Amino acid sequence: MATSRYPDRDYGPPAHELLARRRAALRRHRKVSLAWAGAAIAIILGLATGLLVLLGSLVLLPTSALATAAAGMVAQAAGTLPAPHQFPVDSLVYDRSGQLLADVHVPGTSRLPVALKDVSPALVRATVDVEDRNFWTEGAIDPVRLVAAAWHDVRYGSSLQGASTITQQLAKVTYLSDAPTIARKLRELFVASHLEQSLTKNQILQAYLNNIPYGHGAVGVEAAAQTYFNTTAAKLDVAQSALLAGLPDAPSQLDPINHPTDAKQRQQLVLDAMVRAGDITAAEAASAFKEPLHFASGATDNVNSQPAFVARALQQATAGTKINPATAGLTVMTTLDSHLQSLAQQTVTDQVRGLANLQVTDGALVSIDPATGDVLAYVGGAGPGAPGSQIDMAAVPRQPGSSFKLFTYSTAIQERKVTMLTPVYDGPFSLPTGGGPSGNQPWTVHDYDLRYHGVLPVEMVLGNSLNIPAVKIELLAGIPNIVETARSMGVTTLTKPDSSYSPSLTLGAYPVPLWEMAQAATALASGGELHPARFVSSVKDAGGHELLKPAAPRRVLDAGTVFIMNQMLGDDSNRVMEFGARSALTLPNHIVSAKTGTTNDFKDNLTIGWTPHLVTATWVGNADDHAMQGTTGVTGAAPIWHAFMLAALQGQPDDWPAAPADVFPTEYGGRRGYLLRGSSVQYVPELVRGAPAPKPSASPTPSAKGSATPAASASAKPSPSGKKNARSQHGHG
């Protein structure tokens, strides 16, 4: 152990000194052969330097120039400059306000280059003092030190300071391998000479501090500061700086987490060097040595506060730039609102916990600004410890149940197949195929409550989520047309040929990710214009150049169609028959449109609702796909939607738009509503077959839309012949 000039310092028990001596002996044995080679090179360079000194005395060359000239002699025979190593650089992911969400890098390796001005002066001084005390005045090599170090290695097997300058170490790390050969050493001197001539001292030191390994996968001082102390390089104090400055000598052996005694002894040597250099006083060194150091986990991948959202953001960034964020050193600005995200996560966690007795273990939420497509909140699960917590349930395709009817009714309205007042008969209804395990058997469609409700207007059969009328309207509008509407609104999972989809489509039999359902609903909240869901707002490279091109919005529905859809889904009286008045699908002091969905086997509950300022979709279920017990969209997912939207919209106006120019009010059968220009309320045989024909109303007359009571009361339950079919009931409310 080196002798200290601080007799009051605690060096530890004698066993530490014995251990240090044994390790020194091993190093002496390993280094002796290389030391002779180093000494030989040093002698040659020393002679060259002596000659240059003689010549320099005539032309008054400065000392640093002499050293560089000596290295230049070696460069004559060293060949051309090799290509530098390409070091991966971490990418940093931020929320919309600039708060760090994640540090993305190659697994097990972290590198975060920083400017020299952003490194603690204490770390800079400690590094120079222990690695290369003449750094600021020497050239590429220090011939005198090279000879002295070689001689010291031969005699004692170790030295306080190695023979290589910081410039040489940078040359080795940046351009060369670690092979202990004479040829490699000559190449090192050549590269160091090149660096000395082409870079300033500050640039050399900055590159060194950014490329030297510090152990635990941390490359560079910034990554080391984060890995060991969970801080930045700019905030390192003297004690932390002295410890880190000592690590590059032997990162594994001096690891402060796994080998704290060795690391502490090395810190002591660094502090000694700082005192000898005059950078700190003896008292400051003693105080730094005694300072308790609190280490982080030592993991290079411990920064990712929102894994589900970050994964989606990185997927979008990669697709948009064709660059791997793990190695490219990107700055990724996302759309996440951390306040809304915390609210969303807590709301999902609380509701799932409250439904535990109904066999509910998981939930998800996606909230989007429909004017921009910005994803403001994205919850992929019920939180740490929940079954399936590693699965992003907002991205897993699940059966959407009756929420898929949004596409069915939007298509039928836009194609002018129906109006919001068109009568539809909710009575016994069967199809020749679609039933049974194979789908080739007859299919009898039923509503969730197993009742028939007579003739009702379209706005009521949609509001109450009745299945029989939905299938009739689906067949009238055409399944291929509905599939195309869903695709245009951002659904990507309907990839089969149009002819392969059965009438159970409208009841949500085909899986769609929750975030795509939320994205689709943004078109209904923004007048028919779809802004694709945006997880990332900006991706910049290390030079600050923007790499991401924004996705252009596109019109997917007519403004008039959207207005009428919101008239139907925003009127609570349209759903009171099945859901009751003022359910969780309503918000005090707000007008909201909302639709639920529940699968027949109670594996999925969804609620999707919106205002012109915010769209939110929620889901509850189980990641392992086991059934819940009796929950529906309005009792399982809707409370999450209600609580989140109530808080998120606090103080915000609704700003619903007025009727577009192609929409006009009308009245039919005692109810008031709106029509698209070119459409009329008609008796459609396919929709009312089996029911008494209603009396046609007079020509549509302008009026204001008002609430109305249900047009027909519920009838008795279906007869036993209408036995429930397992494939038929995907679309409960």
N, C-alpha and C positions, 0 to 999 in steps of 0.2 A: 504493500500500500504506500502511496506517495506521502511524504512528510508534509504536514500542514503547518502553516505559519500561524495558525489559530489554536493555541493549546487548550482553550476552554471549550472547543467543539467536541461533541459526542461522536466518536467514530464507530461506536458499536462494540460488541464483545470481541474478544480475541479470535473467536472462531471465524469471524468475517475476514480478519487479516490473513489467517491461514488459508482460507478459501481463495482469496485474491492471489496469494503467492503461488498456490498450486496452478491456478489458471495462467499466471504469468509464465510459469515454467513450460506449460504446454504451448503457449504462444511462441516462446523462444525457440522451441524445437521446430515448430512449423515454419517459422519465418527465417531461420538461419540461411537456408539455401537461397531464398529470394533476396535476402539482405545482401548476400555477396553479389548477386546480379545487379541489384540496385546500386551497390557501392561502385561497381565497375562502370555503370552508366554515369554515375555522379562524377567519377574521376575524369572520364572523357569530357563531360560537360564542364567540369572545373577547369581543365586545361584550356578548353575552348573559351571559357569565360576569361581566363587569365590573359589569353592572347587579345581578346577584345578589350580588356581593361587597358592593356598596353596601348592598343590603337586608339581607344577612347580617350586616353589622356591627351592625345594630340588633337582630337576634335571635340573634346568636352562632351562626350555622350553621357546622359544621365544613367544612373544605376539600373532603373527599370528597363531602359532600352538595351542595356548590355545583356540582361537576362533573356529578353525577347530575341535578341540576335543569336544568343546561344541556342535557344530552341529552334530558331530558324535554320541553323546548320543541320539539325536533325531532320527538319522538314524537307530538306533537299532530297533525302532518300526515303521519305515516308510515303510518297505517292499522293494521290488526290484525296480531297476531303470526302469521307464517306457520307452517305445519306443519314440524317438524324433519325432517331427513333421517334415514332408517332405515339405520344402518350395519350391515353384516353382522358377526357375531362368530364367531370360530373355536370349534369344539367340540373338546374334549380327550378322548382315549380312553385308558383305563388298564387294566392287567391286574388280576387279582383281589387283588393285594397293594398296589395303588396306584402301580405303576411306569408312567410314561408310555409308551404305545405309538405314538400318532399325534396330530398336530395337523391337524384337518380344516377346510378352508376353501375359499372360492371360489378357483379357480385364479388364481395371480398376485397375490392380495391376502390379507394376514393381519392380523387385528386381535384383540388379547387384552387387554381392559380389566382394569385392576388398581386397587386402592385406592391413594390417595396414600401411605399408610403403607408400601406395598410397593414404593415407588420410592426409589431411592438419594437421600439428601439432597443429594449432590453434583450429581445431575442436576436436582433441583428448583431449587437455587441457580443453577446454570449457566443454566437456561432463563429464570428471572426476570431474572437480571443482564443477559442479552444481548437479551431480547425486550421487557422491560417493567420497568425497575428500580424504578419507583414503584408496582408492582402492589399491594403490601400496603396502601398508604395512599390511592391515587387512587380515583376513581369509575369509571364506565363508560368515560369518555374522559379524556384529559389535554390540555386545551385549550392550555396553554403549550407542551407538547411537540409538539402538532399544528402550531402556527404555526411553531415552530422547525424541525421536520422539513420542512415545506413550503418554508420559506426556504432551508434547506440543500440541498434537492433542486434548487431553482432555480439556486443559485449553483454547486454542486459536482457535481450529478448523482448523488450517493449519500450515504448516511448510515450511521453505525455502528449506529443503532437506528431502526427504522421508526416511523411516526407512530401506528400502530394499537396499542392496548393489547391485553393477552392476552384481555381480555373481548371486545373487538371482533373479534379473530381467531377466537375461539370462536364468536361470532355468525355470522361469515361462513362458517365451515366447517360449522356445525351447521344453519343455516337458509337460507343464501343461495348465490348463484352467484359466480363470479369476474369477472363482467362489470364493466369499469372505467367505470361510469357514475355520475353524480351521484345519480340515483334509488336505485341500489343502495347507495351510500355512506350516504344518509339512512336507508335501511332498516336498514343495519348499526348505525348509532347508536341507532336505536329498539330493535332487538333487544338490543343490548348493555346499554341502560338497563334493559330488562326482566330480563335475566340478573342484573345487579348488584343489583336489588331482590329477586329471588326466591331467589338462591343465596348461600351463604357464599363467601369467598375460596378456601377449601380445595376446595369443590365445583367452583368455576369452574376452578381450576388442575387438578384431577383430570380433569375433562371435557376440558380442553384437551390434556393429555398423552395421553389415550386416543383422541383423534380427529384429531390433526394427522398428516399424512403425512410420513414420513421417507425415502421413496424405496425402490426395489426391492419395491414392493408392500406395504411394512410401514406400517401405520396404527397410530399409538399407540406409546408408548415401550417397552412390553413386547415387541411384535412386532419393533420395531427392535433391541432388545437381543438377541433370539433370532436375527434375520436377519443382523446384522453381527458379533456377538461370541459367538453360541451360549451366551448366559447369560441371566439374568433381570434385569429392571430394578432389582431390589433389590441386586444384586451389582455394579453398575457402579461403577468407580472414577472418580477425578477426570478422568483423561485420556480415558477412554471417554465420560464424561458430557459433557465439553466438546465432543467431536467430534459426538456425537448432538444436543446442544442447538443446534448450528449448522446442522444439516441442513434444518429446516423453511423456512429463508429461501429456499432454492433446491435442493430435493432432487436433481434431476437433475444440475445443474451442480456441486454439491458432493459428489456420490457418491464416498465414499472408496475404493471398489473400482475404479471406472472413471476417476475423476479424483482421485487421491490428493494431488496437489500443492495443488489448490484446497481440498480438504477440510482439509488440514493448515494452510493459511493461515487458514481460517475457524476452526479449533480455536484458533489463536493469538489471534484476536480475542475469542473467548469467554473464554479464560483471562485476557486483559487486563481484560475487563469484570468478571470475578469478583474480581480484585485491587482494582479501583477500588471495588467494592462492599464490600470488606473481608471477603469470604467465604473467601479463601485468601491466603497470603503470596506475595511475589514468588518466593521460593525454591520454594514448592510449585508455582507455575505453571511455573517453569522445569523442574522435575523431571517434571511431567506432560507438558510439551511434548516432552521427550526420550524419554519412555516408548515402547518399541516396541509397536505395536498389531497384534494377530494377528486377522485377519478370518476370519469363516466364509465359506461359499460365496456368501452374498448371495441364496440361494434361500429363498422363503417356504414351500416344501413339502418341506423336507428332513427332516421327522420322520415316519417311518412304518416302524417296525422289523419289523412283521409284516403285509405288505400283504394276503396272502390271507385271513388271519384277520380283519383289520380290515374288509376289504370285506364279509365275511359278517356281522360284528357291526353295521356301519352299515346293512346291508340289513335286519337284524332290528330295529334301533332305529327306522329310518324307518317300517317297517311297523307297529310297535307304537305309535308316537306321531303318525304322519302329519305329522312335522316334518322339514324339511331340515337335517341336522346341519351342513352347510357354512356356514350363515348364522345359526344359532339360538343359538350360545353354550352348548351343552349340555355336561354332564359325564357321560361314558359309562363306566360301570364294566363291564368284561367278565369272563368266567369263565376266561380264559387263565391257566394256571400257567406262568410264564416258565421255571422250572427244567425242567419236563417238556417244554416247547416246545423248549428248547435240546437236550435229550436226544433228542427225536423227530427234529429236523432233522438232527442229526449222524448218527443211526442210519440214516435214509433215505439221506443223502448217501454214507455209507460203503458201504452195501450196493449202491447203484446203481453206484458206482465199481467195486466188485468184480465186477459182472456185465457190465462194458463189453464183454468179449470175446463175450458172448452177445447183443449188439445190444440191450442195455437202457440207456436214457438217462434215465429219469425214474421217480419214485416219489412216493407220498403216504401220509399217515398221519392218522387221526382217532382221538382218545381221549376218552371220555366217562365221567363219573361217573353210573352208572345210577340212583342214588338221587335225583339232582336234575336230570339232563339236562345238567349243566354240561359244556361242551366244554373240556377241560383242555389239549389239544394239538391243533394243526391245521396240518399241513404240506401245502402244495399242490404242491410240486415238489422236485426234487433239489438246488435251491439256485442261486445266481447263476452264470451261465455255462452251465448245462445247457440243451440244446435245449428250447424251449418253456417257459423259466423264467418267462415272463410269464403263463402259463396256470395257473389253479388247477385242478389235476387231481383234487383232492378233491371239486370241485363239478361237474366235467364228467361227464355221464352216460356210463357205460361198461358193457359187458356183464359182469355179475357172475359168469358161469359157474356152477359147482355151488353156490356160496354161496347162490344163490336157493333151493336145496332146503330151507333153513331154513323158508321159508313153506309149502312143500309138506307137509313132515312135521308141522309144527305144526298145520296144518289137518286133516290126516288123523287125527292123534292126538286132537285136540279133538272132532272129529266122531265119534270112536269107529269110524272106518272100519278102522283097524288098531291094533295094540298094538306095543310094542317087541319082542315075541316072535313076531308074526305071520310065518309063512313066506312068502317071495317067491321065485319061480323066476327066476334070472338065466340066461336062455337065448335062443335066436333069437327076435327080436321085430320085427315090421313093422307099419306102419300104412298105410292106403290113400292118405293124403295127408300133406303136410308136407315132402316132399322136393323136390329140384330148385330151380332159381332162382326159380320162381314159387310154390313151395310146394304145387303141385297134383299132384305126382308121388308115387308110393309112397315111404315113408320107412322105412328099416331102421335101428333104433337100435343103437348099439354102446357098449361101455364103453371107457374110456380105454386100457386095456391090450389091447384087441381080443381078449379072452378071455371065455368063459362060465364062471360060477362055481357053477352049480347052485342048489340051494335053500338060502337063507340067511334068518336072522331079520331083521326090519326094522332092529334096532339095528346089524347088521353092514353091511347094504347102505347105510345112511346113513353110518356111520363110514368105510367104504371108498369112499364117493362113487361108487357104481355107477349108471350112467345108465339101464340097462334097467329095473331095479326102480323107479327114481324116476319114470319115465314111466308105468309101470303104476299106481303109487300116486297119481300126479297125476290120471289119468283116473278112478280110483275116487273120489277126494275131490271132483272137479269143478273144472275150470279157473276158472269164475267165483268159486267159493268161495275158491280160492287167491289170486286177484286181490284179492278183498275183504280177505283177511287181510293181504296186503302193504300195501294202502292204509291199513288201520287201524293198521299198525305204522309209518306215516310215509312210505311210498314215494309220491312225487307224480308220477312219470313214467309211470305206467300209466293214461293218460288216454283210451285208446280204448274203444269198447264192449267189454264182456266177451266177446262172441262173436267178436271179431276176433283173439283170442289163440290161438295154436296150441300143440300139446303141447311144443314146444321151450321154452315158458315156464319149465318147471322146471329146464331146463339153462342158464338165464341168457341167453336170446337177446335179451331186451329190456333196454335200458340203464337203469341206476340209478346215481345219484351215490354215491361212496364214503361220504360223510358220512351219507347216508340209510340205507345198509346198517348203519353203526355205530349210528345212532339206533334202527333196528329191533331190533338185537341187545340193546339195553338192556332191552327187555321180557323177554327170556329171562334176563337177569341180575338182574331185580328182581321175580321172581314173577308176571310177566304184566302189570305196570303200566308204562305208557309215560309217561315224562317227556320231552316234546318237547325236542329238542336246543336248549340255551340258550347262546347266544354272549354275551348281555348280561344282567347281573343288575340293573342300575339305570341309569336315564336321568333326570337332574335338570336343571332349567332354571337360569338365572342366580340365581334367588331361592332355590334349594335345594329346590324342590318336585319330588316324584317324579312322573314322567310315564308310567312303564311299568307295565302291569298284568301280573303273572306268569301264564304259561300253566298251566292246571290239568292235573294228570296224569289219565290215563284208563286203565281196564283194557281190554286188547286180547286177552289170553289167560287162560284159567283157570290158577290156580296149579298144579293137578295136571298140566296139559299141559306147563307149563314145567319142572316137576320131572322128568318123564319125558324130555323133550328133553335136559335136562342129564345125566341118567343115561346116555343114549346117547352124547352128544358128549363127555362127560368121562371116558369109559372108554377108555383107550389100547388095550386088547385088541380093541376093536371096529374099529380101523383098521390093525391091525398087518399084515394081509394085503397091503395096497397101499402103506402108508407106512412099514412097519417099526416096531419098538418104540422108544420114547423118541425120537421124531423132534422136529423143531423146534416141533411142536404141543403139546409138553409142557413143563412148567416144574418144576425141582427144588423140592421142598418145597411145592408147590402143586397143587391139583386145578383144572384149567381145562377149560372147554368151548371147542371150536374147530372151525371149518369152513373149508375152502379152496375156491377156484374158479379154473378156468383155461379160457379159451376155446379152441375147436378150432384156431384159426389162430395161437395163441400171441401174441395181441395184448394180453391182459390176464391178470395173476396177482393173486389176492386171498387174503387170510387174515383171518378175523374170529374173535376169541376173547375170552373174558371170565371174570371171577370176579364175585361179587356186589358188588365194590367198583370194578371198572374194566372197561370195554369198549374194545377197540382194533381198528380195521380198517386194514389196510395194502394197498397196491397197487404193482405195478411194471409198466412198459410203456413206451410211447413216445407223446409228445404228437402226433406226426404220424401215428400209427396204423400205423407199419410193424411187421412181426412180429418178435418175439424168436426166439431160436434154442434151442428145447427146454426152456425154463424152465417150471416148474409152480408152483402155489400153494405147495407145500411147499418148493420150492427157491428161488423168487424172492421172494415176499412174506413167507413164514413166518419166515425169519431176521430180518427187520426186526421183526416182531411179537414174536418170541421175545426178542430183545435188549432191546427197549423195555420189555416187560412184566416181564422179569426184574428190571430196574433199578427200574421204577416201583413194583413190588409188594414191594420189599425191606422186610422187617420187618413186613409187613401180614398179618393172618390172612385166611383165605378166607371164613369165616362162611357156608358153604353151609347153607341151611335144611333142616330135617327134612321128611319126607314130609307133605303136607297130609292132612287128614282123609278126603278122597275118593280117596286113593291107597292101594293095599294090595299087598303082595308076592305073587308067584305063581311057579310053575315050569312050564315047558313044554318038552318034548323034551330034557330034561337041562339046560336053561338056566334061570337065575333072573332075574326081572325084576319090573317093577311094572305094575299096571293101574289105569286110572281106574275108579271104581265105576260099574257099569252096562255095562262092556265085558268081553270075554272073548277068549281066543286061539282063533281059528277058522280053518278051512280055507276060504279065499276063492277061488272058482274063477278070478276074473279075475286073481289074482296068481300062481297056480301052474299055470295051464293049460299042458299039455305036459310036466309033470313028474309023477313018481310021487306019489300022495297020501300025505301023512304020516299017521301014526297019531295020532288025537286023544289028548291027555293027560287025566288025571282032572281033576276039578274043581279050580280054583285053590286052593292051600293057602298059608297065610302062611309066608314064609321071608325070609331076608336076601338081598339081591342079591349075587352073586359073579361073578367073571370066569369066562369059559368059552372053550374053544377053538373055532375056526371050525367051523361045522356041516357044511361041505362044502368040498372042495378044488377048486382051479381046474381047469377042463376044457381041452380043446384049443382052439386059436384058431377063430374062426368060419370057416365054409366060404367059398370064393371068391364064392359067390352073395351073401353078405352084404357087398357092396362098400360101403366107407365113403362116406357122403354128406356133402357140405360143410355142409349146414344142420343136420345131426343131432348134431354133436358140440360143442355149446357148453359142456357141463357136465363137463369133466374135473376131476379132483381137484387 
